[in-house]
């Protein structure tokens, strides 16, 4: 069997007698080779860092092979000899060290791929696609829309099933089909790339495509497009309607509450210290549930409260009837105001909830659970409902203030309520 040729510039020092002093001397010289153990060579070159090289004859056919096992001085003499002893033992056991090392690297890469989360993979794809998009708004919404996936975003790619993905998107599909469809498409694109990269073998978003069909069209309350809301609110403030009607309608918009919840609101439901409006369960339009609904009070809502405080009388109503203050406002007052503003058929008081919901889903970096909790929609699972009330409050406060900031962005700061 052929052996490796002996380098002509290799010192004749016995390998077991080589020390660090000899290595440093060779490095100072600039170039050269030194055998420091059976199959282990120290190589110094002027154009790169000194390295350790292991040379051996493969056990499957006598092929001469070599590879660098480390750089000096990161890998010291003693450790280099220890590693070489392990490689020699592999060869004696019929294992090719290079093949074993490559297999270990592939396994490590696979393990890393198994741990990558959907969020991390989404960010990778977003960075790759970003230069191809001319619309910055689309680029922002591409990532933010994936927040509808909730906890799935931080799960490993390989651990997410089609059933889990469908459960997360089903409710969104019922209320915002186009948003659910876009989210599914983006998840599918993320997994398609992950399959090509060898990170996963299946795409859980593909089988659920047929399951996320557009729900049956039902007659909905006319809802203003959220992009028109700031202009509408500015017109509302300038209208000739009674103050309680104008401010009551604005309160309805900012809280995304139902009409009867606003017209029946009382001062006793306002907690000024905690900045919360609590709608009692008896006034909530919630079937099969007996719970209060808590609404954050934003800065503009505090302005409205101060304005209504100036005309507060002995009656309990937050927004009393302009004609009969001892009575609450009529449910038809807001619809009548919309007609006077020339928007009959295009907007309704109840439709403002849809305006808010669509704005939240399309523009905000927030989970669907938070949006639904702010709308007082009943969760199917009791435990989940309790979790929403306890844990989503801080997110709901931020969302409420963001909605207020958006809706009031055309507000004339010098005007009074």
C-alpha positions in Angstrom: 0.0 0.0 0.0 1.4 3.4 -1.0 2.3 5.8 1.8 2.3 9.6 1.9 5.5 11.2 0.6 7.6 12.7 3.2 7.9 16.5 2.9 11.4 17.6 2.0 11.4 20.5 4.5 10.1 18.4 7.4 12.4 18.3 10.5 13.5 14.9 11.6 12.6 15.6 15.2 10.7 12.5 16.6 7.0 13.3 16.8 6.7 12.5 20.5 9.5 15.0 21.3 7.8 18.0 19.6 6.8 20.8 22.0 5.1 24.2 21.7 8.5 25.7 21.5 9.2 23.8 18.2 5.8 24.9 16.9 6.4 28.6 17.7 9.9 28.4 16.1 8.3 27.0 12.9 5.7 29.7 12.9 8.5 32.3 13.3 10.3 30.8 10.3 7.2 31.5 8.2 6.6 28.2 6.5 7.2 24.5 7.0 5.7 21.2 8.2 6.2 19.2 11.3 4.9 15.7 12.2 3.8 15.7 15.8 2.0 12.3 16.0 1.1 9.4 13.8 -0.9 10.9 11.0 -0.9 14.4 12.5 1.0 17.3 10.9 1.5 20.9 12.0 1.6 23.1 8.9 2.9 26.7 9.0 2.3 29.1 6.0 3.0 32.7 5.4 -0.4 33.4 3.9 -2.7 31.9 6.5 -2.8 30.8 10.1 -1.0 27.6 11.1 -3.2 24.5 11.0 -3.4 20.9 12.1 -3.8 18.3 9.4 -4.7 14.7 9.8 -3.7 12.2 7.1 -4.9 8.7 6.9 -5.8 5.8 4.6 -9.5 5.3 4.3 -10.7 1.9 5.6 -12.9 1.2 2.5 -10.3 0.9 -0.2 -7.0 2.3 0.7 -7.6 5.8 -0.5 -5.3 8.4 1.0 -7.3 11.3 2.6 -6.6 14.3 4.8 -8.4 17.2 6.4 -7.7 20.2 8.7 -8.9 19.5 12.2 -8.2 23.0 13.6 -6.1 26.1 13.7 -3.2 26.9 15.9 -3.1 28.3 18.6 -6.9 27.9 19.0 -6.3 24.2 19.0 -3.3 23.3 21.2 -0.8 20.6 20.8 -2.2 18.2 23.4 -5.8 18.5 22.2 -4.7 18.0 18.6 -3.0 14.8 19.6 -6.1 13.6 21.5 -8.3 14.3 18.6 -6.0 12.5 16.2 -6.0 9.5 18.5 -9.8 9.4 18.2 -9.6 9.6 14.4 -7.1 6.8 14.3 -9.4 4.7 16.4 -12.3 5.4 14.0 -10.1 4.2 11.1 -9.2 1.1 13.0 -13.0 0.5 13.6 -13.7 0.8 9.8 -15.1 4.3 10.0 -13.9 7.1 7.7 -13.3 10.2 9.9 -14.3 12.6 7.1 -17.5 10.8 6.4 -18.3 10.6 10.1 -17.6 14.4 10.5 -19.8 15.2 7.5 -22.6 13.1 8.8 -22.3 14.8 12.2 -22.5 18.2 10.5 -25.6 17.2 8.5 -27.2 16.0 11.7 -26.4 19.2 13.5 -27.8 21.2 10.6 -31.0 19.1 10.6 -31.4 19.7 14.4 -31.0 23.4 13.9 -33.5 23.3 11.1 -35.9 21.4 13.3 -35.7 24.2 16.0 -36.2 27.2 13.7 -39.6 28.8 14.4 -42.3 30.0 12.0 -41.5 33.6 13.0 -37.8 33.2 12.2 -38.5 31.6 8.8 -41.0 34.3 8.0 -38.5 37.1 8.7 -35.9 35.3 6.5 -38.4 35.1 3.6 -39.5 38.7 4.2 -35.9 39.9 3.9 -35.5 38.0 0.7 -38.7 39.3 -0.9 -38.5 42.9 0.4 -36.3 44.2 -2.4 -38.9 43.0 -4.9 -41.8 45.0 -3.4 -42.2 48.6 -4.3 -44.9 49.3 -1.8 -43.6 49.8 1.8 -47.1 49.4 3.2 -47.4 46.0 1.7 -44.0 45.0 3.1 -45.1 46.0 6.6 -48.5 44.3 6.4 -46.9 41.1 5.1 -45.2 40.5 8.4 -47.8 42.1 10.7 -50.6 39.9 9.2 -48.9 36.8 10.5 -49.5 37.9 14.0 -53.0 36.5 13.5 -51.3 33.1 14.0 -50.8 33.8 17.7 -48.6 31.3 19.5 -48.0 29.3 16.4 -45.5 31.9 15.2 -43.1 30.9 17.9 -43.4 27.2 17.4 -40.8 25.2 15.4 -41.7 24.9 11.8 -41.6 21.1 11.9 -43.9 20.9 14.9 -46.9 22.8 13.3 -49.7 20.6 11.9 -52.4 21.4 9.4 -55.0 20.9 12.0 -53.4 23.5 14.3 -53.1 26.0 11.5 -56.7 25.5 10.5 -58.0 26.0 14.1 -56.0 29.2 14.3 -57.4 30.6 11.1 -61.0 29.3 11.2 -62.5 32.1 13.3 -60.6 34.8 11.3 -61.9 33.3 8.1 -65.5 33.7 9.3 -65.1 37.4 10.0 -62.3 38.4 7.6 -62.0 35.9 4.9 -59.6 37.9 2.7 -57.2 38.4 5.6 -57.3 34.7 6.5 -56.7 33.8 2.9 -53.6 36.1 2.7 -52.2 34.7 5.9 -52.6 31.1 4.7 -50.9 32.0 1.4 -47.9 33.6 3.2 -47.5 30.6 5.5 -47.6 28.4 2.4 -44.8 30.4 0.8 -42.7 30.2 4.0 -43.1 26.4 4.1 -42.4 26.0 0.3 -39.0 27.7 0.9 -38.4 25.6 4.0 -39.0 22.4 2.0 -36.5 23.5 -0.7 -34.0 24.2 2.1 -34.5 20.8 3.6 -35.9 22.1 6.8 -39.2 20.4 6.6 -40.8 17.7 4.5 -44.4 18.8 4.4 -46.4 22.1 4.0 -49.2 22.3 6.5 -50.8 25.3 4.8 -51.5 23.5 1.5 -54.1 21.0 2.7 -56.3 23.6 4.4 -56.7 25.8 1.4 -60.1 24.3 0.5 -61.2 24.5 4.2 -60.9 28.3 4.3 -63.6 29.0 1.9 -65.5 32.3 1.9 -68.4 32.1 4.3 -71.9 32.5 3.1 -72.7 36.1 2.5 -75.2 37.5 5.0 -76.7 40.9 5.3 -74.4 43.1 7.3 -74.7 46.5 8.8 -73.3 49.1 6.4 -69.8 49.9 7.5 -67.6 52.9 6.6 -64.2 52.1 5.2 -61.6 52.6 7.9 -59.6 54.9 5.7 -62.6 57.3 5.7 -63.0 57.3 9.4 -60.8 60.3 10.4 -62.6 62.5 7.9 -66.0 61.2 9.1 -65.1 62.0 12.7 -64.0 65.5 11.8 -67.4 66.1 10.1 -69.2 64.6 13.0 -67.6 67.1 15.4 -68.6 69.9 13.1 -72.2 68.8 12.7 -75.1 70.7 14.2 -76.3 67.7 16.2 -76.8 68.0 20.0 -73.7 67.7 22.1 -74.8 64.4 23.7 -75.5 62.9 20.3 -72.2 64.0 18.7 -70.1 62.9 21.7 -72.2 59.7 22.2 -71.6 58.7 18.6 -67.8 59.5 18.9 -67.8 57.4 22.1 -69.4 54.6 20.2 -66.7 54.8 17.5 -63.7 55.0 19.9 -65.0 52.1 22.1 -66.2 49.9 19.2 -69.2 49.2 21.5 -72.7 48.3 20.4 -75.3 51.1 20.0 -77.5 50.0 22.9 -74.4 49.7 25.1 -73.6 53.4 24.5 -77.1 54.8 24.7 -77.7 53.0 28.0 -74.3 53.9 29.5 -74.4 55.5 33.0 -72.0 57.4 35.1 -71.9 54.6 37.6 -70.2 52.4 35.0 -67.2 54.8 34.7 -64.2 54.2 36.9 -62.2 57.4 36.5 -59.3 56.2 38.7 -58.7 53.0 36.8 -59.7 54.5 33.5 -62.2 51.8 32.7 -65.8 51.7 31.5 -67.4 48.6 32.7 -70.6 47.5 30.9 -72.5 45.1 33.2 -73.4 41.7 32.0 -77.1 42.4 32.1 -76.6 45.0 29.4 -74.2 42.9 27.2 -75.5 41.3 24.1 -73.8 38.0 24.8 -75.8 34.8 24.6 -75.1 32.1 27.2 -72.6 34.2 29.1 -72.9 36.2 32.3 -69.9 38.5 32.4 -69.1 42.2 32.4 -67.2 43.8 29.5 -64.4 46.2 30.4 -63.4 49.0 28.0 -60.2 51.1 28.3 -60.8 54.8 28.5 -58.4 56.7 26.2 -57.3 60.3 26.4 -59.9 61.5 23.9 -62.6 59.6 25.8 -61.5 61.5 29.0 -62.1 64.7 27.1 -65.6 63.5 26.2 -66.3 62.6 29.9 -65.2 66.1 31.0 -67.5 67.7 28.4 -70.5 65.6 29.5 -69.8 66.2 33.1 -70.5 69.9 32.6 -74.2 69.1 31.7 -74.6 66.2 34.1 -77.8 66.5 36.1 -79.5 64.2 38.6 -80.2 61.6 35.9 -77.8 58.6 35.6 -77.3 58.6 31.8 -73.8 59.3 30.4 -75.4 60.5 27.1 -79.0 61.5 27.9 -81.7 62.2 25.3 -81.3 65.9 24.1 -85.1 66.3 24.4 -85.9 64.3 27.6 -82.8 64.3 29.8 -84.5 61.9 32.3 -84.4 59.3 29.5 -81.5 57.6 27.8 -80.7 58.5 24.2 -82.7 56.7 21.6 -81.1 53.9 19.6 -82.1 55.7 16.4 -80.4 58.9 17.2 -77.1 57.9 15.6 -78.7 56.6 12.5 -80.7 59.8 12.1 -77.4 61.8 12.4 -75.8 59.6 9.7 -78.8 60.4 7.4 -78.4 64.1 8.0 -74.7 63.8 7.1 -75.6 62.2 3.8 -74.2 58.8 4.5 -77.5 56.7 4.6 -76.7 53.3 3.3 -73.0 53.7 3.6 -72.6 53.7 7.4 -74.4 52.7 10.6 -73.7 52.9 14.2 -73.2 49.2 14.6 -71.2 49.1 11.4 -68.5 51.2 13.2 -67.5 47.9 15.0 -66.7 46.4 11.6 -64.8 49.5 10.6 -62.7 49.2 13.8 -62.2 45.4 13.4 -61.0 45.7 9.8 -58.6 48.5 10.7 -57.2 46.4 13.6 -56.7 43.3 11.4 -55.2 45.1 8.4 -52.9 47.6 10.1 -52.1 46.5 13.7 -49.4 44.1 14.9 -51.8 42.3 17.2 -53.3 38.8 17.7 -56.8 38.1 16.6 -57.7 37.1 20.2 -57.0 40.6 21.4 -59.2 42.2 18.7 -62.1 39.8 19.4 -61.8 40.4 23.2 -62.0 44.2 22.5 -65.2 43.5 20.6 -66.7 41.4 23.5 -67.0 38.4 21.2 -67.5 35.2 23.2 -64.7 32.7 23.0 -65.8 29.1 22.6 -63.7 27.8 25.5 -64.4 29.1 29.0 -60.7 28.8 30.0 -59.7 30.8 27.0 -62.2 33.5 27.8 -60.9 33.9 31.3 -57.3 34.1 30.0 -58.3 36.8 27.6 -59.9 38.9 30.3 -56.9 38.5 32.6 -54.0 38.7 30.1 -55.1 40.7 27.1 -55.8 43.9 29.0 -52.5 45.7 28.5 -52.6 44.8 24.8 -56.2 46.0 24.6 -55.3 49.3 26.2 -52.5 49.9 23.6 -54.9 48.9 20.8 -57.6 51.3 22.0 -55.2 54.2 22.2 -53.8 53.4 18.7 -57.4 53.4 17.4 -58.1 56.7 19.1 -54.9 58.2 17.7 -55.8 57.1 14.2 -59.5 58.2 14.3 -58.6 61.6 15.8 -55.7 62.4 13.6 -57.7 65.0 11.7 -58.9 66.6 14.9 -58.5 70.3 15.3 -56.6 70.6 18.6 -58.0 74.1 19.2 -61.6 73.0 19.1 -63.6 72.1 22.1 -65.7 68.9 22.5 
